């Protein structure tokens, strides 16, 4: 049985209807001999008629308010006039509805329905079944209900709700709000500043153009901000979040997440669990949060903070700042003039990085790095021109026998209990000499006559205090 409430419209496949009120006379039946018509009724009165089962269509002139009962089959409905709003309540069957340019209301109920609402600020509810809802122009509200539904907002600022099961939502142009609901949904914001909530299930959210806000909630979700300055939140589950273009804010929250900043100056928070953060291009800020995290700065002047857990931090190219936080961390500055802070735990800090080659084939300098071990027994590996401070604990300062790699480095706070380790390669062990400088209370370590490292705070350093190891 199909039942709906209607203003001016064209109905196909209808067998009965109730006229609630009328102010005008019906149209001339001679104009369409195969069609059924709503008869004239007194204003404010009620009249029931039975339509011709062989009629192709049923016309309702302007200003009629009608309740129409169908057979429950698959019906096709289309509004004729555009000056009044129309309310449609469909029940069983796979129905097709085309709305008007006015503000329409439609409910599909059971069956796989296609509701094309047209212009105006419309409301459409798919009900049960796998429905297709389209809003077109205007600020529309579309709700798929249960079933695997497809919702398209069109132009305007729309509100799309997938409901239960696996739905596909496309906001189109305008500032849209998309809600996936339960099931594994696909949400595309389209142009404009959009807001999307994945809900439960393994969802795929894409902001597309504009400054978008994407929130995944439960499930293993994939979020892509697109162009613009976007905000992405992973929620619970193992999520993959990519900011893409623009200056993005990306947060992983629970479970093991993967965060990619993309182009622009991005801010990434790993949250709980063991996360992987990659700032990619731009001057990025990365915070691993709790858990054992891997942070990579890539290009730009990046700030990396490991926070809790055993973290691995790599600054990449650019002048970066790395802080290990709690636990035992590994920090590698990469190219550029970097600052490395081990903080708590037994950390490994390396300012050394093989020089990259430019377009002309020339080697790019590693940069002058500053390494702070902090508390704990730390290992600090020097690159060329690096300054190392071990801090508290029994620290190891690692030097390379090639001055081009680790030459002109400085140890700021050598003390008893610390270790200076020189690693060498080749067939012949290099000649290492010490040159105390009493006036400045420091000792130079030279290798084959070339300055390798200045050790401050001592003039009594001997070769016996050095570990010279072939690798």
C-alpha positions as CSV (number, residue, x, y, z in Angstrom):
1,X,0.0,0.0,0.0
2,X,1.4,3.4,-0.9
3,X,0.2,6.5,1.0
4,X,1.3,10.1,0.8
5,X,0.2,13.6,1.5
6,X,0.4,16.0,-1.5
7,X,0.0,19.5,-2.9
8,X,0.1,20.1,-6.7
9,X,1.6,17.0,-8.3
10,X,1.6,14.3,-11.0
11,X,1.1,10.7,-9.8
12,X,1.5,7.5,-11.9
13,X,0.2,4.1,-10.8
14,X,-2.2,5.4,-8.2
15,X,-5.6,3.6,-7.7
16,X,-7.2,5.6,-5.0
17,X,-7.0,9.0,-3.2
18,X,-8.7,11.2,-0.7
19,X,-9.3,14.9,-1.4
20,X,-8.9,16.9,1.9
21,X,-9.6,20.4,0.7
22,X,-9.9,22.4,-2.5
23,X,-10.2,26.1,-3.4
24,X,-10.1,25.7,-7.2
25,X,-11.9,23.7,-9.9
26,X,-10.1,20.7,-11.3
27,X,-8.6,20.8,-14.8
28,X,-10.5,19.9,-17.9
29,X,-10.4,16.1,-18.4
30,X,-10.6,16.7,-22.2
31,X,-7.0,17.9,-22.1
32,X,-5.7,14.5,-21.1
33,X,-8.3,11.8,-21.7
34,X,-6.2,8.9,-20.3
35,X,-5.5,10.6,-17.0
36,X,-7.4,10.7,-13.7
37,X,-8.2,13.9,-11.9
38,X,-9.0,15.1,-8.4
39,X,-12.6,16.3,-8.4
40,X,-13.8,19.6,-6.8
41,X,-14.6,19.4,-3.1
42,X,-16.0,22.0,-0.7
43,X,-13.4,24.1,1.0
44,X,-12.7,22.6,4.4
45,X,-14.7,19.5,3.5
46,X,-13.6,15.9,2.7
47,X,-14.3,13.8,-0.4
48,X,-13.1,10.4,-1.4
49,X,-12.8,9.1,-5.0
50,X,-11.5,6.0,-6.7
51,X,-9.1,6.5,-9.6
52,X,-9.1,4.6,-12.8
53,X,-6.8,1.6,-12.6
54,X,-5.9,2.2,-16.3
55,X,-5.1,5.8,-15.8
56,X,-1.5,6.8,-16.7
57,X,-1.3,9.6,-14.3
58,X,-3.2,11.6,-11.7
59,X,-3.1,15.4,-11.8
60,X,-3.7,17.6,-8.8
61,X,-4.4,21.3,-9.6
62,X,-3.1,24.1,-7.5
63,X,-4.3,24.4,-3.9
64,X,-5.5,20.8,-3.4
65,X,-4.4,19.0,-0.2
66,X,-4.7,15.3,-0.7
67,X,-4.0,12.0,0.9
68,X,-3.3,9.4,-1.8
69,X,-3.3,5.6,-1.3
70,X,-1.5,3.4,-3.8
71,X,-1.3,-0.3,-4.4
72,X,2.0,-0.8,-2.7
73,X,3.8,-1.3,-6.0
74,X,6.6,0.6,-7.7
75,X,5.3,4.1,-8.3
76,X,6.6,7.1,-10.1
77,X,5.7,10.6,-8.7
78,X,6.5,14.1,-10.0
79,X,5.3,17.5,-8.9
80,X,3.7,19.6,-11.6
81,X,3.5,23.1,-9.9
82,X,6.4,24.8,-8.2
83,X,4.6,27.4,-6.1
84,X,3.6,25.2,-3.1
85,X,5.5,22.8,-0.9
86,X,4.7,19.1,-1.2
87,X,4.7,16.4,1.4
88,X,5.0,12.8,0.3
89,X,4.7,9.7,2.5
90,X,5.5,6.6,0.5
91,X,5.2,3.1,1.8
92,X,5.9,-0.3,0.2
93,X,7.5,-0.7,-3.2
94,X,10.5,0.7,-5.1
95,X,9.3,4.2,-5.7
96,X,10.7,7.2,-7.7
97,X,10.0,10.7,-6.7
98,X,10.8,14.0,-8.4
99,X,10.2,17.1,-6.3
100,X,9.5,20.7,-7.2
101,X,11.5,23.9,-6.7
102,X,9.5,24.5,-3.5
103,X,10.4,23.2,-0.1
104,X,9.4,19.5,-0.3
105,X,9.1,16.7,2.3
106,X,9.3,13.0,1.4
107,X,9.5,9.7,3.3
108,X,10.3,6.6,1.3
109,X,9.5,3.9,3.9
110,X,10.1,0.4,2.6
111,X,11.6,-0.5,-0.7
112,X,14.6,0.8,-2.7
113,X,13.5,4.3,-3.4
114,X,14.9,7.2,-5.6
115,X,14.0,10.6,-4.2
116,X,15.2,13.6,-6.3
117,X,14.0,16.6,-4.3
118,X,14.9,19.3,-6.8
119,X,15.3,23.0,-5.8
120,X,14.2,24.4,-2.4
121,X,15.1,23.5,1.2
122,X,14.0,19.9,1.2
123,X,13.7,17.0,3.7
124,X,14.0,13.4,2.5
125,X,14.0,10.1,4.6
126,X,14.8,6.9,2.7
127,X,13.4,4.5,5.3
128,X,14.2,0.8,4.8
129,X,15.9,-0.5,1.7
130,X,18.8,0.7,-0.4
131,X,17.8,4.2,-1.3
132,X,19.1,7.0,-3.5
133,X,18.5,10.6,-2.2
134,X,19.5,13.7,-4.0
135,X,18.9,17.3,-2.7
136,X,20.0,19.4,-5.7
137,X,19.7,23.2,-4.9
138,X,18.8,24.6,-1.5
139,X,19.8,23.6,2.0
140,X,18.6,20.0,2.3
141,X,18.2,17.4,5.0
142,X,18.7,13.8,3.8
143,X,18.5,10.7,5.9
144,X,19.1,7.3,4.4
145,X,17.6,5.2,7.2
146,X,18.4,1.5,7.2
147,X,20.0,-0.1,4.1
148,X,23.0,0.7,1.9
149,X,22.0,4.2,0.8
150,X,23.5,6.9,-1.5
151,X,23.0,10.5,-0.6
152,X,24.0,13.6,-2.6
153,X,23.4,17.1,-1.2
154,X,24.0,19.1,-4.4
155,X,24.4,22.8,-4.1
156,X,23.6,24.5,-0.8
157,X,24.6,23.8,2.8
158,X,23.2,20.3,3.4
159,X,22.8,17.9,6.3
160,X,23.3,14.2,5.2
161,X,22.8,11.2,7.6
162,X,23.6,7.8,6.3
163,X,21.8,5.9,9.1
164,X,22.4,2.1,9.5
165,X,24.5,-0.1,7.1
166,X,27.1,0.9,4.5
167,X,26.3,4.3,3.0
168,X,27.8,6.8,0.5
169,X,27.4,10.5,1.2
170,X,28.5,13.4,-1.0
171,X,27.9,16.9,0.2
172,X,28.6,18.6,-3.1
173,X,29.1,22.4,-3.0
174,X,28.4,24.4,0.1
175,X,29.2,24.0,3.8
176,X,27.8,20.6,4.5
177,X,27.4,18.3,7.6
178,X,27.8,14.5,6.9
179,X,27.0,11.8,9.4
180,X,27.9,8.2,8.5
181,X,26.1,6.4,11.3
182,X,26.7,2.7,11.8
183,X,28.3,0.6,9.1
184,X,31.3,1.2,6.9
185,X,30.6,4.5,5.1
186,X,32.2,6.7,2.5
187,X,31.8,10.5,3.2
188,X,33.0,13.1,0.7
189,X,32.6,16.8,1.8
190,X,33.1,18.3,-1.7
191,X,33.6,22.0,-2.1
192,X,33.1,24.3,0.9
193,X,33.9,24.1,4.6
194,X,32.4,20.7,5.6
195,X,32.0,18.7,8.8
196,X,32.0,14.9,8.6
197,X,31.5,12.3,11.3
198,X,32.2,8.7,10.4
199,X,30.4,7.0,13.3
200,X,30.9,3.3,13.9
201,X,32.4,1.0,11.3
202,X,35.5,1.3,9.0
203,X,34.8,4.6,7.3
204,X,36.4,6.6,4.5
205,X,36.2,10.4,5.0
206,X,37.4,12.9,2.4
207,X,37.2,16.6,2.9
208,X,38.0,17.6,-0.7
209,X,38.2,21.5,-1.1
210,X,37.7,23.9,1.8
211,X,38.6,24.0,5.5
212,X,37.1,20.7,6.7
213,X,36.6,18.9,10.0
214,X,36.7,15.1,9.8
215,X,36.1,12.8,12.8
216,X,36.3,9.1,12.5
217,X,35.0,7.7,15.9
218,X,35.0,3.8,16.1
219,X,36.6,1.5,13.5
220,X,39.7,1.5,11.4
221,X,39.1,4.6,9.4
222,X,40.8,6.5,6.5
223,X,40.7,10.3,6.5
224,X,41.9,12.7,3.8
225,X,41.6,16.4,4.3
226,X,42.2,17.5,0.7
227,X,42.9,21.2,0.0
228,X,42.4,23.8,2.7
229,X,43.3,24.0,6.4
230,X,41.7,20.9,7.8
231,X,41.1,19.3,11.2
232,X,41.2,15.5,11.4
233,X,40.5,13.3,14.4
234,X,41.1,9.5,14.3
235,X,39.0,8.3,17.2
236,X,39.1,4.7,18.3
237,X,40.6,2.0,16.0
238,X,43.7,1.9,13.8
239,X,43.2,5.0,11.6
240,X,45.1,6.5,8.7
241,X,44.9,10.3,8.5
242,X,46.4,12.5,5.8
243,X,46.1,16.3,5.9
244,X,47.1,16.8,2.3
245,X,47.4,20.5,1.2
246,X,47.1,23.3,3.7
247,X,48.0,23.9,7.3
248,X,46.3,20.9,9.0
249,X,45.6,19.7,12.6
250,X,45.7,15.9,12.7
251,X,45.1,13.8,15.9
252,X,45.2,10.0,16.1
253,X,43.7,9.4,19.6
254,X,43.4,5.7,20.5
255,X,45.1,2.6,18.9
256,X,48.1,2.5,16.4
257,X,47.5,5.3,13.9
258,X,49.3,6.6,10.9
259,X,49.4,10.4,10.5
260,X,50.7,12.3,7.4
261,X,50.8,16.0,7.3
262,X,51.1,16.6,3.6
263,X,51.9,20.0,2.2
264,X,51.8,23.0,4.5
265,X,52.7,23.7,8.1
266,X,50.9,20.9,10.0
267,X,50.4,19.9,13.6
268,X,50.2,16.2,14.4
269,X,49.3,14.5,17.7
270,X,49.7,10.7,17.9
271,X,47.7,10.2,21.1
272,X,47.6,6.8,22.7
273,X,49.3,3.6,21.5
274,X,52.2,3.2,19.0
275,X,51.8,5.8,16.2
276,X,53.7,6.8,13.0
277,X,53.8,10.5,12.3
278,X,55.3,12.0,9.1
279,X,55.1,15.8,8.7
280,X,56.2,15.7,5.0
281,X,56.6,19.1,3.4
282,X,56.4,22.3,5.4
283,X,57.4,23.5,8.9
284,X,55.6,20.9,11.0
285,X,55.0,20.1,14.7
286,X,54.8,16.5,15.7
287,X,53.9,15.0,19.1
288,X,53.9,11.3,19.5
289,X,52.0,11.2,22.8
290,X,52.1,8.1,24.9
291,X,53.2,4.8,23.3
292,X,56.2,3.8,21.2
293,X,56.1,6.3,18.3
294,X,58.0,7.0,15.1
295,X,58.3,10.6,14.1
296,X,59.7,11.9,10.8
297,X,60.0,15.6,10.0
298,X,61.0,15.5,6.3
299,X,61.6,18.9,4.7
300,X,61.2,22.2,6.6
301,X,62.0,23.4,10.1
302,X,60.2,20.8,12.2
303,X,59.6,20.3,15.9
304,X,59.4,16.7,17.0
305,X,58.5,15.5,20.6
306,X,58.4,11.9,21.5
307,X,56.7,12.4,24.9
308,X,56.0,9.0,26.5
309,X,57.3,5.6,25.4
310,X,60.3,4.4,23.3
311,X,60.3,6.8,20.4
312,X,62.3,7.1,17.2
313,X,62.7,10.7,15.9
314,X,64.2,11.8,12.6
315,X,64.4,15.4,11.7
316,X,65.1,15.1,8.0
317,X,66.2,18.1,6.0
318,X,66.0,21.6,7.6
319,X,66.9,23.0,11.0
320,X,64.9,20.8,13.3
321,X,64.3,20.5,17.1
322,X,63.9,17.0,18.5
323,X,63.0,16.1,22.1
324,X,62.8,12.4,23.2
325,X,60.7,12.8,26.3
326,X,60.4,9.8,28.7
327,X,61.9,6.4,28.2
328,X,64.8,5.4,26.0
329,X,64.6,7.2,22.7
330,X,66.5,7.4,19.4
331,X,67.0,10.9,17.9
332,X,68.5,11.6,14.5
333,X,68.9,15.2,13.4
334,X,69.4,14.6,9.7
335,X,70.5,17.4,7.4
336,X,70.6,21.0,8.6
337,X,71.4,22.7,11.9
338,X,69.4,20.6,14.4
339,X,68.9,20.6,18.2
340,X,68.5,17.2,19.9
341,X,67.3,16.8,23.5
342,X,67.3,13.3,24.9
343,X,65.5,14.2,28.1
344,X,64.9,11.2,30.5
345,X,66.0,7.7,29.8
346,X,69.0,6.2,28.1
347,X,68.9,7.9,24.7
348,X,70.8,7.7,21.4
349,X,71.4,11.1,19.7
350,X,72.9,11.4,16.3
351,X,73.8,14.7,14.6
352,X,75.5,12.8,11.8
353,X,73.9,12.4,8.4
354,X,75.5,11.4,5.1
355,X,75.5,14.6,3.0
356,X,72.9,14.7,0.3
357,X,73.9,15.6,-3.3
358,X,72.3,18.5,-5.1
359,X,71.4,18.8,-8.8
360,X,75.0,19.5,-9.7
361,X,76.2,16.4,-7.9
362,X,77.9,18.4,-5.1
363,X,77.6,17.2,-1.5
364,X,75.4,19.2,0.8
365,X,76.8,19.9,4.3
366,X,75.3,18.0,7.2
367,X,74.9,21.1,9.3
368,X,76.0,22.1,12.8
369,X,73.9,20.3,15.4
370,X,73.4,20.7,19.2
371,X,72.9,17.5,21.2
372,X,71.7,17.3,24.8
373,X,71.6,13.9,26.4
374,X,69.6,14.9,29.5
375,X,69.3,12.5,32.4
376,X,70.2,8.8,31.9
377,X,73.2,7.1,30.3
378,X,73.0,8.5,26.7
379,X,74.9,8.0,23.5
380,X,75.7,11.1,21.4
381,X,77.0,10.6,17.9
382,X,78.7,13.7,16.4
383,X,78.4,15.0,12.9
384,X,80.8,17.7,11.6
385,X,80.8,20.8,13.8
386,X,78.3,19.4,16.3
387,X,78.2,20.4,20.0
388,X,77.4,17.6,22.5
389,X,76.4,17.9,26.1
390,X,75.8,14.6,27.9
391,X,74.0,15.9,31.0
392,X,73.5,13.6,33.9
393,X,74.6,9.9,33.9
394,X,77.5,8.1,32.3
395,X,77.4,9.1,28.7
396,X,79.1,7.9,25.5
397,X,80.4,10.4,22.9
398,X,80.7,8.7,19.5
399,X,83.2,10.1,17.0
400,X,84.1,8.9,13.5
401,X,87.7,8.7,12.3
402,X,87.0,10.9,9.2
403,X,87.2,14.6,10.1
404,X,85.0,15.4,7.1
405,X,82.2,13.5,8.9
406,X,82.7,14.2,12.6
407,X,85.5,16.9,12.6
408,X,85.4,20.1,14.6
409,X,82.9,18.7,17.1
410,X,82.8,19.7,20.7
411,X,82.1,17.8,24.0
412,X,80.9,20.4,26.5
413,X,80.8,18.4,29.8
414,X,83.1,15.4,29.7
415,X,83.6,14.0,33.2
416,X,84.8,10.7,34.8
417,X,82.4,8.0,34.0
418,X,81.8,9.2,30.4
419,X,83.2,7.4,27.4
420,X,84.7,8.8,24.2
421,X,84.5,6.2,21.5
422,X,86.3,6.7,18.1
423,X,85.3,4.3,15.3
424,X,87.6,3.8,12.3
425,X,87.5,2.0,9.0
426,X,90.1,0.9,6.6
427,X,93.3,-1.3,6.8
428,X,95.5,0.9,8.9
429,X,94.6,2.3,12.3
430,X,94.8,6.1,12.2
431,X,97.2,8.0,14.5
432,X,95.4,9.7,17.3
433,X,97.1,12.4,19.4
434,X,95.9,14.5,22.3
435,X,96.8,18.2,22.7
436,X,95.9,19.7,26.1
437,X,95.3,23.5,26.2
438,X,95.7,24.6,29.8
439,X,94.7,28.2,29.2
440,X,91.2,27.1,28.2
441,X,91.0,23.9,30.3
442,X,90.3,21.7,27.3
443,X,91.9,19.0,25.2
444,X,92.0,18.6,21.4
445,X,91.7,15.1,19.9
446,X,93.5,15.0,16.6
447,X,93.5,12.2,14.0
448,X,96.4,12.0,11.6
449,X,97.2,15.6,12.6
450,X,93.6,17.0,11.8
451,X,91.3,18.3,14.5
452,X,88.6,15.8,15.3
453,X,87.1,17.0,18.6
454,X,87.5,19.5,21.4
455,X,86.9,18.1,24.9
456,X,86.1,20.8,27.4
457,X,86.6,20.5,31.1
458,X,89.8,18.5,31.2
459,X,93.5,18.7,30.5
460,X,94.4,15.3,31.8
461,X,92.7,13.2,29.2
462,X,94.9,10.3,28.0
463,X,94.7,7.8,25.2
464,X,93.8,5.2,27.8
465,X,90.5,7.1,28.3
466,X,89.5,6.6,24.7
467,X,87.9,3.6,23.1
468,X,89.4,3.2,19.6
469,X,87.4,0.5,17.7
470,X,87.6,-0.8,14.2
471,X,84.1,-1.2,12.6
